[in-house]
Amino acid sequence: MKEIISKIAKTTIPSKIIQKSKKEIADKVYKLVEKEIQKYSEVVELEFGGSYAKDTWLSKNADIDIFIKFKKNISEEKLENISKKIGFESLKKYSPYVRYSQHPYVEAKIKDTKINIVPCYDVKIGEWKSAADRSPFHTKFMKKSLTRKMRNEVRILKTFLKSNKIYGAEIAKQGFSGYISEVLILQYGSFENLIKSIIKIKEKQIIGKTSKSFDTAIVVIDPIDGNRNLAAAISNENIGKFILSCRAFKNKPSLEFFKNQKSKISNKFWNNLLIVKFEFKIRSPDIIWGQIKRATSTLSTQLELGGFTVVRSKAHTDEQIDAYLIFFLESTIISEIYQKKGPEFFRNDGSHSFISKNLKDSELVWIGNDGKIISLEKRKHVNAEKFMKEFLKKNLNVGIPKGLHSDFKRGYKVFLGNKTLSKSIKEEISEVISVDGTLLHFN
């Protein structure tokens, strides 16, 4: 394992040329924003944040975060409006756009480097007014706490996470953030020690110090805020992938763990896919991802209530115009009849009511071996495609988040399998009928 980690370590540190280029971009943007904030007395100061400021960035994926610190008595509305004005004016040459976290922030790209202009309040530690208020404290803490060797260990961990497709805190990914990567290395000292610890981790184990209890698969405490669980934003699936990847790497160390992992698609299940496709008016990626994930969850529940077994589900969008809600069903055609179990016959009122309600319309009614009264019901829909079309037609307000109503009213398609799908979308959708690349490490 040491040999593999040593080889990877040599590839993760940005070259002198890349470091110089990144610094030039960072300094240029900082000056542009610094000039713009002079117009606003509400702004206290400006500072770099994120992986660039902490020197834990990867050469291929380094964003530059600049935090605008506002006086703490400024209203949220004013903070948002002024920060957007500053961001758009500073980055006007680079086609800026708005993204959303708790507060909107401005983003742009310069030579493939993302620039984020993020507002926060100038507060004392623990007196948070917004989630972003912690970020400057994160930066100071990590700059002070991480040794040069640890910073490179963070880069190794990030590469490991990216290769296994579990890196990124955005809602589309729900993976491990850059900050949680730093916290884990700080806690365990090195990537090797982290691997050795994670393979033995227990459910709900707490990493860090806190007096609070949390209900997540694992708990990772923010070093500057003992009441904050950094792992709360990570999906159970991604936590599982991380733990399994660590176990597989410990058992059979290989450079393959640091290369992009391809999933193994099972093509025989394409016709088990039910897909809802619609077009949406452009909005922040964070917003559309949140909306389609909620829609997918709600419609999965409705399919289950309709008698269809949802094996897996997924939402996807190109973030420009098209969105997809994908459901992998055990079967797209189900039996016309099903059993509905009622109360035990000893329950006088309940059994009488159940029999009265079901005797007329049910196919059969009988007493089961467990003493419960059972009715045999006939389903209205046995075809998943027809079920979904009718449900959306009659129950749009129930199945779809309010923010998507206008998009759906303009039209949507419901279909099975891989019809009318481009190659790139098929690759995304195929994830629900694939063996995850992470699990293939166990071969």
matplotlib code that plots the C-alpha trace (Angstrom):
import matplotlib.pyplot as plt

x = [0.0, 2.8, 4.4, 1.1, 0.4, 4.0, 3.5, 0.2, 1.6, 4.1, 1.2, -1.2, 0.9, 0.3, 3.4, 5.2, 3.7, 0.2, 0.7, 1.9, -1.0, -3.5, -2.0, -2.1, -5.9, -6.5, -4.6, -6.3, -9.8, -9.0, -8.0, -11.2, -13.4, -11.3, -11.9, -15.6, -16.2, -14.9, -18.3, -20.1, -19.7, -21.5, -18.5, -15.9, -13.2, -12.3, -10.4, -9.6, -11.2, -11.5, -8.8, -6.8, -6.4, -5.5, -3.2, -5.0, -6.2, -5.9, -4.4, -7.3, -10.1, -9.2, -11.9, -10.9, -13.3, -13.3, -15.4, -17.0, -17.5, -20.4, -21.2, -23.3, -26.2, -26.9, -30.1, -30.0, -31.7, -29.1, -26.2, -27.6, -28.2, -24.9, -22.9, -24.5, -23.8, -20.2, -19.8, -21.4, -19.6, -16.2, -16.5, -18.5, -15.8, -16.2, -20.0, -20.9, -24.0, -25.8, -25.5, -27.3, -26.3, -28.1, -27.5, -27.0, -23.4, -21.8, -19.7, -17.7, -14.9, -11.5, -9.4, -11.3, -10.9, -14.2, -14.3, -16.9, -17.7, -19.4, -21.1, -20.8, -21.2, -18.2, -19.1, -17.3, -16.9, -20.1, -22.3, -23.2, -25.9, -25.4, -23.7, -21.0, -19.9, -17.9, -15.8, -13.3, -12.8, -12.3, -9.6, -7.8, -8.1, -6.8, -3.9, -2.8, -3.4, -2.4, 1.3, 2.8, 2.8, -0.9, -1.9, -0.5, -2.2, -5.5, -4.7, -4.3, -7.6, -9.4, -8.0, -9.2, -12.7, -12.9, -11.8, -14.5, -17.1, -17.9, -16.2, -18.3, -20.6, -23.1, -26.6, -26.2, -23.4, -24.0, -20.5, -17.4, -16.5, -13.0, -13.4, -14.4, -11.4, -9.2, -10.9, -10.4, -6.7, -6.3, -8.0, -6.0, -2.7, -2.3, -4.2, -2.8, -4.0, -7.4, -7.8, -6.8, -9.3, -12.3, -12.1, -13.0, -15.5, -18.8, -22.3, -23.0, -19.4, -18.4, -15.2, -14.3, -15.6, -19.2, -21.8, -24.6, -26.1, -26.7, -28.7, -26.5, -24.5, -21.3, -20.7, -17.9, -17.7, -16.7, -13.6, -14.8, -18.4, -19.1, -22.8, -22.3, -22.1, -20.3, -21.4, -25.1, -24.8, -23.3, -25.7, -25.7, -24.8, -21.6, -20.6, -21.0, -18.9, -16.2, -16.0, -16.1, -13.4, -11.2, -11.6, -10.9, -7.8, -6.4, -6.9, -5.5, -3.7, -3.5, -3.2, -6.6, -8.2, -6.9, -8.2, -11.8, -13.9, -16.3, -19.5, -20.6, -23.9, -26.5, -28.1, -30.9, -32.7, -33.2, -36.9, -37.4, -36.7, -39.6, -38.5, -40.2, -38.5, -39.4, -37.8, -37.4, -36.7, -33.1, -32.4, -29.6, -28.2, -28.6, -32.3, -33.2, -31.3, -33.1, -36.5, -36.0, -34.6, -37.7, -39.9, -38.2, -38.7, -42.3, -43.1, -41.2, -43.6, -46.6, -45.4, -45.0, -48.5, -49.7, -48.2, -45.0, -41.7, -39.1, -35.7, -33.7, -34.4, -32.4, -32.8, -30.6, -30.4, -28.0, -28.5, -29.5, -32.9, -33.6, -34.4, -35.1, -36.7, -35.7, -37.2, -35.8, -38.8, -38.9, -41.5, -43.3, -46.3, -47.8, -50.6, -54.2, -55.1, -53.6, -54.4, -55.5, -55.1, -57.6, -58.0, -58.2, -61.7, -61.6, -61.7, -65.4, -65.7, -62.7, -63.6, -67.2, -66.2, -63.5, -66.0, -68.7, -66.4, -64.8, -67.6, -69.3, -66.3, -63.7, -63.3, -63.1, -63.1, -61.9, -60.3, -56.6, -54.6, -53.3, -56.8, -56.9, -59.7, -58.4, -59.9, -58.8, -58.7, -58.5, -55.9, -56.9, -53.4, -51.1, -48.9, -46.3, -46.2, -50.0, -50.1, -47.5, -49.2, -52.6, -51.1, -49.3, -52.3, -54.6, -52.3, -49.6, -49.9, -49.3, -46.4, -44.4, -42.8, -44.5, -41.4, -41.7, -45.4, -45.1, -42.4, -44.6, -47.6, -45.6, -45.3, -43.5, -42.9, -43.3, -41.7, -39.9, -36.4, -33.8, -36.1, -35.2, -32.1, -28.8, -25.6, -24.5, -27.9, -28.0, -24.6, -26.1, -29.3, -27.5, -26.1, -29.3, -28.9, -25.1, -22.8, -21.1, -17.4, -16.6, -17.8, -15.8, -12.7, -13.7, -13.1]
y = [0.0, 2.4, 2.0, 2.7, 5.8, 7.0, 6.8, 8.6, 11.3, 12.3, 13.0, 15.0, 18.1, 20.8, 21.6, 25.0, 26.1, 25.3, 26.9, 30.1, 30.2, 29.6, 32.4, 34.8, 34.1, 34.3, 37.6, 39.1, 38.3, 39.4, 42.8, 43.1, 42.3, 44.4, 47.4, 46.8, 46.5, 50.0, 51.2, 49.6, 50.6, 47.4, 45.3, 44.7, 42.8, 40.3, 37.0, 33.8, 30.6, 27.0, 24.6, 27.3, 29.3, 26.1, 24.7, 21.4, 21.9, 19.5, 20.8, 19.8, 20.9, 23.9, 26.5, 29.9, 31.1, 34.7, 35.5, 39.0, 39.6, 41.9, 43.7, 41.5, 44.0, 43.9, 42.2, 39.0, 40.7, 43.5, 41.0, 39.0, 42.0, 43.7, 40.6, 39.8, 43.3, 43.0, 39.6, 40.5, 43.8, 42.2, 39.3, 41.0, 40.0, 36.3, 35.6, 35.4, 33.6, 32.9, 29.7, 28.9, 27.6, 29.1, 32.4, 33.0, 33.6, 34.5, 32.1, 32.4, 30.6, 31.9, 29.4, 26.4, 27.7, 28.3, 31.5, 31.8, 35.1, 34.1, 36.4, 35.8, 37.8, 39.0, 37.3, 35.8, 32.0, 30.3, 33.3, 32.1, 34.0, 31.9, 28.6, 30.4, 32.3, 29.2, 29.1, 31.9, 30.1, 26.8, 28.4, 29.9, 26.6, 24.4, 26.8, 26.7, 22.9, 21.1, 20.4, 20.5, 16.7, 16.6, 18.9, 16.5, 13.6, 15.6, 15.7, 11.9, 11.4, 13.8, 11.9, 8.6, 10.0, 11.5, 8.3, 6.4, 9.2, 10.2, 13.6, 16.8, 18.4, 19.7, 18.3, 16.5, 14.4, 14.4, 13.3, 14.2, 17.9, 19.3, 20.4, 17.0, 15.5, 18.0, 17.1, 13.4, 13.8, 16.1, 13.6, 10.5, 12.2, 10.5, 8.8, 5.4, 5.8, 7.0, 3.8, 1.6, 3.4, 3.5, -0.2, -0.8, 2.0, 1.2, 2.4, 5.9, 6.2, 9.7, 11.2, 14.3, 15.7, 16.6, 16.4, 16.2, 13.1, 12.6, 10.1, 9.5, 6.4, 8.0, 11.3, 13.7, 16.7, 20.1, 21.1, 24.7, 23.8, 20.8, 21.0, 20.4, 17.0, 17.3, 13.8, 14.8, 16.1, 12.8, 10.2, 6.7, 5.3, 7.4, 6.6, 3.0, 3.3, 5.0, 2.4, -0.5, 1.2, 1.6, -2.1, -3.2, -0.9, -2.2, -5.8, -5.3, -2.0, -0.8, 2.3, 1.4, 2.9, 6.3, 6.0, 6.7, 3.6, 2.4, 0.7, -2.6, -2.2, -5.0, -4.3, -6.9, -4.5, -1.5, -2.5, -2.4, 1.3, 3.8, 7.3, 10.7, 13.3, 17.1, 20.4, 23.1, 26.8, 27.5, 28.0, 27.4, 23.8, 23.5, 24.3, 22.0, 19.1, 19.5, 19.7, 16.6, 14.6, 15.3, 14.6, 11.2, 10.3, 11.2, 9.4, 6.3, 6.2, 6.6, 3.7, 1.5, 2.4, 1.5, -2.0, -1.6, -2.5, 0.2, -1.4, 1.8, 5.3, 8.3, 11.9, 13.4, 16.8, 18.3, 21.5, 23.3, 22.2, 18.5, 16.6, 12.9, 11.0, 7.3, 4.3, 0.8, -1.5, -5.1, -5.4, -2.8, -5.1, -6.5, -8.8, -7.6, -8.8, -8.3, -9.2, -6.5, -7.6, -6.4, -6.8, -10.1, -11.5, -11.0, -7.2, -6.7, -3.2, -3.3, -6.7, -5.6, -2.4, -4.1, -6.7, -4.2, -1.9, -4.7, -7.3, -5.5, -4.5, -7.1, -10.2, -12.5, -12.1, -14.7, -15.4, -16.2, -18.8, -16.0, -15.0, -11.8, -11.0, -10.7, -9.3, -9.9, -6.6, -5.8, -3.2, -0.2, -0.2, -3.1, -1.2, 1.2, 3.5, 4.0, 4.3, 7.1, 9.0, 9.0, 9.8, 12.9, 13.9, 13.8, 14.4, 16.8, 18.8, 15.7, 14.1, 17.0, 19.9, 23.2, 24.7, 22.2, 22.6, 25.2, 23.0, 19.9, 21.9, 22.8, 19.0, 15.8, 12.3, 9.0, 6.0, 2.7, 1.6, 3.5, 5.1, 8.6, 8.9, 10.4, 8.4, 10.7, 10.5, 6.7, 6.6, 8.5, 6.6, 3.3, 3.8, 2.4, -0.9, -1.2, -2.8, 0.2, 0.6, 0.7, -2.8, -4.1, -3.6, -6.8, -9.0]
z = [0.0, 0.9, -2.6, -4.4, -2.2, -2.9, -6.6, -6.5, -4.3, -7.1, -9.5, -7.3, -6.6, -9.2, -11.3, -10.8, -14.2, -13.2, -9.8, -11.4, -13.8, -11.0, -8.9, -11.8, -12.3, -8.5, -8.1, -11.1, -9.9, -6.4, -7.6, -9.7, -6.8, -4.4, -6.7, -6.8, -3.0, -2.5, -3.6, -0.7, 2.9, 3.9, 3.0, 5.7, 3.8, 1.2, 1.5, -0.4, 0.7, -0.3, -1.4, -3.2, 0.0, 2.0, -0.7, -1.0, -4.6, -7.4, -10.6, -12.8, -10.6, -8.6, -8.0, -6.7, -3.9, -2.9, 0.2, 0.6, 4.3, 5.2, 8.4, 10.6, 10.9, 7.1, 6.1, 4.1, 1.2, 1.1, 1.4, -1.6, -3.8, -3.2, -3.5, -6.8, -8.1, -7.0, -8.6, -11.9, -12.2, -11.3, -13.6, -16.4, -19.0, -18.2, -18.6, -14.9, -13.7, -10.4, -8.4, -5.1, -1.7, 1.3, -0.4, -4.1, -5.3, -8.5, -10.6, -13.8, -15.6, -16.6, -18.6, -17.2, -13.6, -11.8, -9.9, -7.0, -5.4, -2.1, 0.4, 4.2, 7.4, 9.4, 12.7, 15.6, 15.8, 16.7, 16.0, 12.5, 10.5, 7.4, 6.4, 4.5, 7.7, 8.7, 5.6, 6.5, 9.9, 8.0, 6.0, 8.9, 10.9, 8.1, 7.1, 10.7, 11.3, 8.2, 7.6, 4.1, 4.1, 5.2, 2.4, -0.1, 1.7, 1.2, -2.5, -2.5, -0.8, -3.2, -6.1, -4.6, -4.0, -7.5, -9.2, -7.3, -8.3, -4.7, -4.6, -4.6, -2.2, -4.8, -4.5, -7.8, -6.3, -2.5, -2.1, 0.0, 0.0, -0.1, 3.5, 4.8, 3.0, 4.9, 8.2, 7.7, 6.9, 9.9, 12.1, 11.0, 9.9, 6.5, 3.7, 4.8, 8.4, 7.1, 5.1, 8.0, 10.2, 7.8, 7.1, 10.8, 11.1, 12.9, 12.0, 13.4, 14.6, 15.4, 14.0, 16.0, 19.2, 20.0, 22.8, 20.2, 18.8, 15.0, 13.0, 10.0, 8.8, 10.1, 11.8, 11.0, 13.2, 12.0, 14.1, 14.4, 15.2, 17.4, 16.6, 12.9, 11.2, 7.9, 6.9, 6.9, 3.3, 2.0, 0.7, 2.3, -1.1, -1.3, 2.3, 1.4, -1.7, 0.3, 3.0, 0.5, -1.7, 1.4, 2.2, -1.3, -1.5, 1.8, 0.6, -2.8, -3.3, -6.9, -9.0, -10.5, -7.4, -8.6, -12.1, -13.2, -12.6, -15.2, -14.3, -15.8, -17.6, -17.7, -21.1, -20.5, -18.1, -20.5, -21.0, -17.2, -17.2, -17.0, -17.9, -17.5, -19.6, -19.7, -20.6, -18.1, -18.2, -17.3, -13.6, -11.1, -11.3, -7.5, -7.8, -10.7, -9.2, -5.9, -7.7, -9.9, -7.0, -5.0, -7.9, -8.4, -4.8, -4.8, -8.0, -6.7, -3.8, -6.1, -8.3, -5.2, -4.1, -7.5, -7.1, -9.0, -7.3, -7.8, -7.7, -8.1, -9.2, -10.4, -11.5, -14.2, -16.0, -18.5, -16.5, -19.7, -20.9, -20.4, -17.2, -16.7, -13.9, -14.2, -12.5, -12.7, -12.1, -11.2, -13.9, -16.1, -16.3, -13.1, -12.1, -12.5, -9.0, -5.6, -2.0, 0.5, 4.1, 6.7, 10.4, 12.4, 12.7, 16.5, 16.0, 15.8, 14.5, 12.2, 10.6, 10.1, 8.4, 6.2, 5.0, 4.3, 2.3, 0.2, -0.2, -3.1, -5.2, -4.4, -6.5, -3.4, 0.4, 2.8, 6.2, 5.9, 8.0, 10.1, 11.1, 9.0, 6.6, 3.0, -0.1, -3.6, -5.5, -9.2, -10.2, -12.4, -14.0, -14.7, -17.2, -15.6, -18.6, -18.6, -14.8, -14.9, -17.7, -16.0, -12.6, -14.0, -16.0, -12.9, -10.0, -11.1, -7.9, -5.8, -7.6, -8.8, -6.7, -7.2, -8.9, -11.7, -12.4, -15.2, -16.8, -16.8, -18.0, -21.2, -21.8, -20.9, -22.2, -20.5, -22.1, -21.5, -22.3, -24.3, -26.9, -28.1, -25.9, -27.0, -26.3, -23.5, -21.8, -22.2, -20.3, -17.4, -17.3, -17.6, -14.1, -12.6, -14.4, -13.8, -11.3, -9.7, -10.6, -6.9, -6.3, -9.3, -7.1, -5.3, -8.4]

ax = plt.figure().add_subplot(projection="3d")
ax.plot(x, y, z, "-o")
ax.set_aspect("equal")
plt.show()
